[in-house]
Amino acid sequence: MGFSESRLGLPRLGQHLLYATVVNALGAGFTAPFLLIYLHSIHGFSLKGAGAVLALGGAAAMLLGPIAGSAIDRFGAKAVYLVVMPLRAAAAGLLIVMDRPWHAFIAIALDASANTAAWSSMSAMLTGVTTPEQRQRVFSFQFMILNAGIGLGGVASGFIADLKHPDTFAILFGIDGISFLCAVAIVATLPVGKRIIATAKEELAGDTWLTVLKDRTMWWIVLAVFVVAGMGYAQLDSGAVAFSTQVSDVSIRVLGFAFAANTSVIVLGQLVALRAMRGRPRTLGIALFGIFAMAAFTLLGLSSVVGPTFASVLVISCAGVFALGETLWSPTINSLISEIAPANLRGRYLSFNSVMWSGAMMIGPLIAGVMLDPGWNWPYIGVIVVGAALLIPIAHHIKRRLTPQQNGLSPVVTPTEETVTLRA
C-alpha cells in the first residue's frame, strides 16, 4: 500500500501524489488571478456578468458534487481523477478559443465541476495511502505546496499577461491546461485510488447517500465548513478586497502585498503549525481558525478609520493573520472527515464537504455585496466577526461527538490492520 515514509516523513505514494498537486497548483496560479479580468477586459463582459459566470460555476459544482462522490466510491478515486482532469484541460482550451458568451458559461461550469471532483478524489487517494498518524502531515504538505504553487504561478503570470495583447492570455490558459494533463500522467502511473470493497459491517450500515446524510457528526462538520468558507475564505477573496479599496481606500498594489503576505505565512508557517498541533485535538484547529479570522477581520475594519499608511499595514496584517488560521484549518478538516468516514463511503463524505464549500463560496460574495453596496461597513465587519466566532461552539459540539481517536488524541488502528479489500 506504500505506507513507508520518505525523508520528508510522508508516505512515498503520498509524496508522488503531491507532485501532481504541485503541477496543478502552478497551472492554476497562472490563470486564477486573471479569470475575472479576462472575461471583463478581453471578452467584454460587465463585471456583474463576469461575476454571474463565476457564480454559475459554483452552482454547477454543488449540483454535480454528489455524483462525483458516488462515482469515487463506485469506480475508485483514481478512475474519477483520470476522467475529470482532462475535462479541466478541455475547459481551459475552450476559454482560449471562446467567441460567444455561452462558451464562457460552459467552460467555467465544466472546470468548477471537474475541480470539485478532482479535489475530492485526490483527498480520497491521499487518505488511502496514509496511516491515520500520517494524514494530518500529508494534508499539511498538500495545503502548503498548493499555496506555494499558486503563488509562484501568479508571480510568473504577471510577467506574461498583458491587456493590450490578448494572445498572452491564451498562453496562460494553455499552461493551465497542460498542467492538468501532466497531473494525469503522474497519477496514472501510481497504484492508488482503487475501489474499496465494503466489509460486512459496512455493508450492513449501507453504502448510499442516505447513510452520509444520517451522520449527525458530519452535519456539524460541514456546518463548520460552511462557516469557514462563507465567513472566511469568501470574504477574504471578495469582501475584504472591496472593503479595502472602496472603504479603506488602499491601492491595488497593497492588495498584492496582502496576498503575498498570506501565501508567505502559509508556506513558512504550515509545518510549524503542524508541530504545534501534534498531540492536540483536531477540533482545537477549528476553534483557533475562528479566533484568527475574528482578529483578521477586526484589523480590516480598523483599516477604515486610520490614515492611508497605517490602513495599508492593517490590510496586509489582515491577510497574514488569516493565513495563521488557514495553516490550522486545512490539514485538520480533511483528516477529520477521513477519520469518521467509513472506507467505502469516503468519496461521498469528501464530496459532501466540497458541495458545502462551493455553496458557501457562492453565498459569501453576496453577503459582502448586499452589505457593502449601501455602505453598511461596520455592520458587515460585525457580521463576519460574529460568524467566525460561531466556530468556537461548533468545534465544541463536534468534539463531544468524536472519540479521542477520531479527534487525533490517541493511537488508532492503521490501514494495514483494517479489514478492507481493494479491487483492481
C-alpha positions as CSV (number, residue, x, y, z in Angstrom):
1,M,0.0,0.0,0.0
2,G,3.0,2.3,0.3
3,F,2.8,3.4,3.9
4,S,6.6,3.5,4.3
5,E,7.8,7.1,4.8
6,S,10.2,9.2,2.7
7,R,12.8,11.5,4.2
8,L,10.0,14.2,4.5
9,G,8.1,11.9,6.8
10,L,5.5,11.4,4.1
11,P,4.3,8.1,2.7
12,R,6.1,7.5,-0.6
13,L,3.0,7.2,-2.7
14,G,1.5,10.2,-0.9
15,Q,4.6,12.2,-1.9
16,H,4.2,11.2,-5.6
17,L,0.5,12.2,-5.4
18,L,1.7,15.6,-4.1
19,Y,3.8,16.0,-7.2
20,A,0.5,16.1,-9.2
21,T,-0.7,18.8,-6.8
22,V,2.4,20.8,-7.4
23,V,2.0,21.0,-11.2
24,N,-1.8,21.5,-10.9
25,A,-1.2,24.4,-8.4
26,L,1.4,26.1,-10.7
27,G,-1.1,25.9,-13.6
28,A,-3.9,27.3,-11.5
29,G,-1.7,30.2,-10.4
30,F,-1.3,31.3,-14.0
31,T,-5.0,31.8,-14.5
32,A,-6.8,32.2,-11.2
33,P,-5.8,35.9,-10.6
34,F,-6.9,36.9,-14.2
35,L,-10.1,35.0,-14.9
36,L,-12.4,37.8,-13.9
37,I,-10.4,40.5,-15.8
38,Y,-10.1,38.1,-18.8
39,L,-13.8,37.9,-19.2
40,H,-14.3,41.6,-18.5
41,S,-11.5,43.3,-20.4
42,I,-10.8,40.8,-23.2
43,H,-14.3,39.5,-23.9
44,G,-16.4,42.5,-22.9
45,F,-18.4,41.0,-20.0
46,S,-19.6,43.5,-17.5
47,L,-18.2,43.0,-14.0
48,K,-21.6,41.9,-12.9
49,G,-21.9,39.5,-15.8
50,A,-18.4,38.0,-15.2
51,G,-19.3,37.5,-11.6
52,A,-22.5,35.7,-12.7
53,V,-20.4,33.4,-14.8
54,L,-18.2,32.5,-11.9
55,A,-21.3,32.0,-9.6
56,L,-22.7,29.6,-12.2
57,G,-19.5,27.6,-11.8
58,G,-20.1,27.3,-8.1
59,A,-23.7,26.2,-8.7
60,A,-22.6,23.6,-11.1
61,A,-20.1,22.2,-8.7
62,M,-22.8,22.0,-6.0
63,L,-25.2,20.1,-8.3
64,L,-22.6,17.6,-9.6
65,G,-20.6,17.2,-6.4
66,P,-22.8,14.3,-5.1
67,I,-22.5,12.5,-8.4
68,A,-18.7,12.8,-8.1
69,G,-18.8,11.3,-4.6
70,S,-20.8,8.4,-5.7
71,A,-18.5,7.8,-8.6
72,I,-15.4,7.8,-6.4
73,D,-17.0,5.1,-4.1
74,R,-18.2,3.1,-7.1
75,F,-15.3,3.2,-9.5
76,G,-12.4,4.4,-7.4
77,A,-10.8,7.8,-6.8
78,K,-8.1,7.3,-9.4
79,A,-10.5,6.5,-12.1
80,V,-12.5,9.6,-11.4
81,Y,-9.4,11.8,-11.3
82,L,-8.2,10.5,-14.6
83,V,-11.5,11.4,-16.2
84,V,-12.1,14.8,-14.7
85,M,-8.7,16.3,-15.1
86,P,-8.7,16.1,-18.9
87,L,-12.1,17.8,-18.7
88,R,-10.4,20.7,-16.9
89,A,-7.9,20.8,-19.7
90,A,-10.7,21.0,-22.2
91,A,-12.3,23.8,-20.2
92,A,-9.0,25.8,-20.4
93,G,-8.9,25.2,-24.1
94,L,-12.5,26.4,-24.6
95,L,-11.6,29.7,-22.7
96,I,-8.8,30.2,-25.2
97,V,-11.0,29.8,-28.3
98,M,-14.3,31.2,-27.0
99,D,-16.1,33.7,-29.1
100,R,-19.6,33.5,-27.6
101,P,-20.7,34.4,-24.1
102,W,-22.2,31.0,-23.6
103,H,-18.8,29.4,-24.2
104,A,-17.7,31.0,-21.0
105,F,-20.6,29.6,-19.1
106,I,-19.9,26.1,-20.3
107,A,-16.1,26.4,-19.7
108,I,-16.4,27.8,-16.2
109,A,-19.2,25.3,-15.2
110,L,-17.2,22.4,-16.6
111,D,-14.0,23.5,-14.8
112,A,-15.6,24.1,-11.5
113,S,-17.5,20.8,-11.5
114,A,-14.4,18.9,-12.6
115,N,-12.3,20.7,-10.0
116,T,-14.7,19.6,-7.2
117,A,-14.5,16.0,-8.3
118,A,-10.7,16.2,-8.7
119,W,-10.2,17.7,-5.2
120,S,-12.4,15.0,-3.6
121,S,-10.7,12.2,-5.5
122,M,-7.2,13.5,-4.6
123,S,-8.2,13.7,-1.0
124,A,-9.5,10.1,-1.1
125,M,-6.3,8.9,-2.7
126,L,-4.1,10.6,-0.1
127,T,-6.2,9.1,2.6
128,G,-5.9,5.7,1.1
129,V,-2.1,5.7,1.1
130,T,-1.6,7.1,4.6
131,T,-2.0,5.8,8.1
132,P,-4.2,7.9,10.4
133,E,-1.0,9.2,12.1
134,Q,0.4,10.4,8.7
135,R,-2.8,12.1,7.4
136,Q,-2.5,15.4,9.1
137,R,1.1,15.8,7.9
138,V,0.3,14.9,4.3
139,F,-2.7,17.3,4.2
140,S,-0.5,20.0,5.7
141,F,2.1,19.5,2.9
142,Q,-0.7,19.4,0.3
143,F,-2.1,22.8,1.5
144,M,1.4,24.3,1.8
145,I,2.5,23.3,-1.7
146,L,-0.9,24.3,-3.2
147,N,-0.5,27.8,-1.9
148,A,3.2,28.0,-2.9
149,G,2.4,26.7,-6.4
150,I,-0.5,29.2,-6.9
151,G,1.7,32.0,-5.6
152,L,4.6,31.2,-7.9
153,G,2.3,30.7,-10.8
154,G,0.7,34.0,-10.1
155,V,4.0,35.8,-10.0
156,A,5.1,34.3,-13.2
157,S,1.8,35.0,-14.9
158,G,2.2,38.7,-14.1
159,F,5.2,38.8,-16.4
160,I,3.2,37.3,-19.3
161,A,-0.3,38.8,-19.1
162,D,-0.9,42.0,-21.0
163,L,-4.3,43.5,-21.6
164,K,-3.0,45.2,-24.7
165,H,-2.1,41.7,-26.2
166,P,-5.0,39.3,-25.7
167,D,-2.9,36.4,-27.1
168,T,-0.9,36.5,-23.8
169,F,-3.9,35.1,-22.0
170,A,-4.0,32.2,-24.4
171,I,-0.5,31.3,-23.2
172,L,-1.7,31.4,-19.6
173,F,-4.7,29.1,-20.2
174,G,-2.6,26.9,-22.3
175,I,-0.1,26.4,-19.4
176,D,-3.1,25.7,-17.1
177,G,-4.4,23.0,-19.5
178,I,-1.0,21.4,-19.9
179,S,-0.6,21.3,-16.1
180,F,-3.8,19.2,-15.7
181,L,-2.5,16.7,-18.3
182,C,0.8,16.5,-16.5
183,A,-1.0,15.7,-13.3
184,V,-2.9,13.0,-15.1
185,A,0.4,11.5,-16.3
186,I,1.7,11.4,-12.8
187,V,-1.3,9.8,-11.1
188,A,-1.9,7.3,-14.0
189,T,1.4,5.6,-13.1
190,L,0.6,5.1,-9.4
191,P,-1.1,2.1,-7.8
192,V,-3.5,4.2,-5.8
193,G,-7.2,5.1,-5.6
194,K,-8.7,1.7,-6.3
195,R,-12.3,1.0,-5.4
196,I,-12.8,-0.1,-1.8
197,I,-15.0,-3.1,-1.2
198,A,-17.1,-2.8,1.9
199,T,-16.6,-5.1,4.8
200,A,-19.6,-7.0,6.1
201,K,-20.1,-4.4,8.9
202,E,-20.0,-1.5,6.3
203,E,-22.5,-3.3,4.0
204,L,-24.9,-3.7,7.0
205,A,-24.6,0.1,7.6
206,G,-25.3,0.8,4.0
207,D,-23.4,2.5,1.2
208,T,-25.8,5.2,-0.1
209,W,-26.0,9.0,0.3
210,L,-28.7,8.4,2.9
211,T,-26.1,6.9,5.2
212,V,-24.0,10.0,4.9
213,L,-26.9,12.3,5.5
214,K,-27.9,10.5,8.6
215,D,-24.5,11.1,10.2
216,R,-25.1,13.9,12.6
217,T,-21.4,14.3,13.3
218,M,-20.8,15.0,9.6
219,W,-23.5,17.6,9.6
220,W,-21.7,19.5,12.4
221,I,-18.5,19.2,10.5
222,V,-20.0,20.6,7.2
223,L,-21.6,23.4,9.2
224,A,-18.1,24.3,10.2
225,V,-17.0,24.1,6.6
226,F,-19.9,26.3,5.5
227,V,-19.0,29.0,8.1
228,V,-15.2,28.8,7.3
229,A,-15.8,29.2,3.6
230,G,-18.7,31.7,3.7
231,M,-17.5,33.9,6.6
232,G,-13.8,33.3,6.0
233,Y,-12.3,32.4,2.6
234,A,-15.1,34.0,0.5
235,Q,-14.8,37.3,2.5
236,L,-11.0,37.4,2.1
237,D,-11.3,36.8,-1.7
238,S,-14.2,39.2,-2.3
239,G,-15.5,41.2,0.7
240,A,-12.0,42.2,2.0
241,V,-10.9,43.3,-1.4
242,A,-14.0,45.5,-1.9
243,F,-13.7,46.9,1.7
244,S,-10.0,47.6,1.3
245,T,-10.3,49.5,-1.9
246,Q,-13.7,51.2,-1.5
247,V,-13.8,51.9,2.2
248,S,-10.2,51.9,3.4
249,D,-9.1,53.4,0.1
250,V,-5.9,51.3,-0.3
251,S,-4.4,50.7,-3.7
252,I,-4.4,47.5,-5.7
253,R,-0.7,47.2,-5.2
254,V,-1.3,47.0,-1.4
255,L,-3.7,44.1,-2.1
256,G,-0.9,42.4,-4.0
257,F,1.3,42.7,-0.9
258,A,-1.5,41.4,1.2
259,F,-2.0,38.2,-0.8
260,A,1.8,37.8,-0.9
261,A,1.8,38.0,2.9
262,N,-1.0,35.5,3.1
263,T,0.9,33.0,0.9
264,S,4.2,33.5,2.7
265,V,2.7,32.9,6.1
266,I,1.1,29.7,4.9
267,V,4.3,28.4,3.2
268,L,6.6,29.3,6.2
269,G,4.2,28.5,9.0
270,Q,2.4,25.3,7.9
271,L,5.0,22.9,9.3
272,V,5.3,25.0,12.5
273,A,1.5,24.8,12.9
274,L,1.6,21.0,12.3
275,R,4.2,20.6,15.1
276,A,2.2,22.8,17.4
277,M,-1.0,20.8,16.9
278,R,0.7,17.4,17.4
279,G,-1.0,15.6,20.3
280,R,-3.8,18.2,20.5
281,P,-7.4,17.7,19.4
282,R,-8.2,18.3,15.8
283,T,-11.3,20.3,16.9
284,L,-8.9,22.8,18.5
285,G,-7.7,23.7,15.0
286,I,-11.3,24.6,14.0
287,A,-11.8,26.8,17.1
288,L,-8.4,28.6,16.6
289,F,-9.3,29.3,12.9
290,G,-12.4,31.1,14.2
291,I,-10.2,33.2,16.6
292,F,-7.7,34.1,14.0
293,A,-10.5,35.0,11.5
294,M,-12.1,37.3,14.1
295,A,-8.8,39.0,14.7
296,A,-8.1,39.3,10.9
297,F,-11.4,41.0,10.1
298,T,-11.2,43.2,13.1
299,L,-8.0,44.5,11.7
300,L,-9.7,45.0,8.3
301,G,-12.4,47.1,10.0
302,L,-9.9,49.2,11.8
303,S,-8.2,50.0,8.5
304,S,-11.1,52.2,7.6
305,V,-10.6,54.6,10.5
306,V,-6.8,55.3,10.2
307,G,-4.6,57.1,7.8
308,P,-3.5,55.7,4.4
309,T,-0.2,54.3,5.5
310,F,-1.5,52.5,8.6
311,A,-4.5,51.3,6.7
312,S,-2.2,49.6,4.3
313,V,-0.4,47.9,7.2
314,L,-3.7,46.7,8.7
315,V,-4.9,45.3,5.4
316,I,-1.7,43.4,4.9
317,S,-1.8,42.2,8.5
318,C,-5.4,41.0,8.0
319,A,-4.3,38.7,5.2
320,G,-1.3,37.5,7.3
321,V,-3.3,36.8,10.4
322,F,-6.0,35.0,8.4
323,A,-3.3,32.8,7.0
324,L,-2.3,31.6,10.5
325,G,-5.8,30.2,10.8
326,E,-5.6,28.6,7.4
327,T,-2.5,26.6,8.5
328,L,-4.6,25.0,11.2
329,W,-7.9,24.6,9.3
330,S,-6.9,22.8,6.0
331,P,-5.0,19.8,7.4
332,T,-7.5,19.4,10.2
333,I,-10.7,19.2,8.2
334,N,-9.6,16.6,5.7
335,S,-8.0,14.4,8.4
336,L,-11.2,14.6,10.5
337,I,-13.5,13.7,7.6
338,S,-11.3,10.8,6.5
339,E,-11.3,9.6,10.1
340,I,-15.1,9.5,10.6
341,A,-16.0,8.3,7.1
342,P,-16.4,4.5,6.5
343,A,-13.8,3.5,3.9
344,N,-16.5,2.5,1.3
345,L,-18.2,5.9,1.7
346,R,-15.1,8.1,1.8
347,G,-15.8,9.6,-1.7
348,R,-19.3,10.7,-0.6
349,Y,-18.1,12.2,2.7
350,L,-15.4,14.2,1.0
351,S,-17.8,15.3,-1.8
352,F,-20.3,16.5,0.8
353,N,-17.6,18.7,2.2
354,S,-16.8,20.0,-1.3
355,V,-20.5,20.7,-2.0
356,M,-20.9,22.7,1.2
357,W,-17.7,24.6,0.4
358,S,-18.9,25.5,-3.1
359,G,-22.3,26.7,-1.8
360,A,-20.7,28.9,0.9
361,M,-18.2,30.4,-1.6
362,M,-21.3,31.4,-3.7
363,I,-23.2,33.0,-0.8
364,G,-20.2,34.7,0.8
365,P,-19.7,37.3,-2.0
366,L,-23.5,38.0,-2.0
367,I,-23.3,38.9,1.7
368,A,-20.4,41.3,1.0
369,G,-22.2,42.9,-1.9
370,V,-25.6,43.3,-0.1
371,M,-23.9,44.9,2.9
372,L,-21.1,47.0,1.4
373,D,-23.1,48.4,-1.5
374,P,-25.4,50.6,0.7
375,G,-22.4,51.5,3.0
376,W,-23.1,49.2,5.9
377,N,-19.4,48.9,6.5
378,W,-19.2,48.3,10.2
379,P,-22.3,46.0,10.3
380,Y,-20.5,44.0,7.6
381,I,-17.4,43.6,9.8
382,G,-19.6,42.7,12.8
383,V,-21.5,40.0,10.8
384,I,-18.2,38.4,9.7
385,V,-16.6,38.6,13.1
386,V,-19.7,37.1,14.8
387,G,-19.9,34.4,12.1
388,A,-16.2,33.5,12.7
389,A,-16.9,33.3,16.5
390,L,-19.6,30.7,15.9
391,L,-16.8,28.2,15.0
392,I,-15.9,28.1,18.7
393,P,-19.2,26.5,19.9
394,I,-19.4,24.5,16.7
395,A,-15.9,23.0,17.4
396,H,-17.1,22.1,20.9
397,H,-20.2,20.3,19.6
398,I,-18.0,18.3,17.1
399,K,-15.6,17.4,19.9
400,R,-18.4,16.0,22.0
401,R,-19.4,13.7,19.1
402,L,-15.9,12.3,18.4
403,T,-14.0,9.5,20.0
404,P,-10.5,10.5,21.3
405,Q,-9.0,8.5,18.3
406,Q,-11.1,10.4,15.8
407,N,-10.0,13.7,17.4
408,G,-6.4,12.7,17.0
409,L,-5.7,12.2,20.7
410,S,-4.6,8.6,20.9
411,P,-3.2,5.8,18.7
412,V,-5.7,4.4,16.1
413,V,-5.8,1.3,14.0
414,T,-3.6,1.7,10.9
415,P,-4.9,1.0,7.4
416,T,-2.7,-2.1,7.2
417,E,-4.9,-3.5,10.0
418,E,-8.2,-2.5,8.6
419,T,-10.3,-5.3,7.1
420,V,-10.8,-3.9,3.7
421,T,-10.1,-5.4,0.3
422,L,-9.0,-3.4,-2.7
423,R,-10.3,-4.3,-6.2
424,A,-8.0,-3.6,-9.1
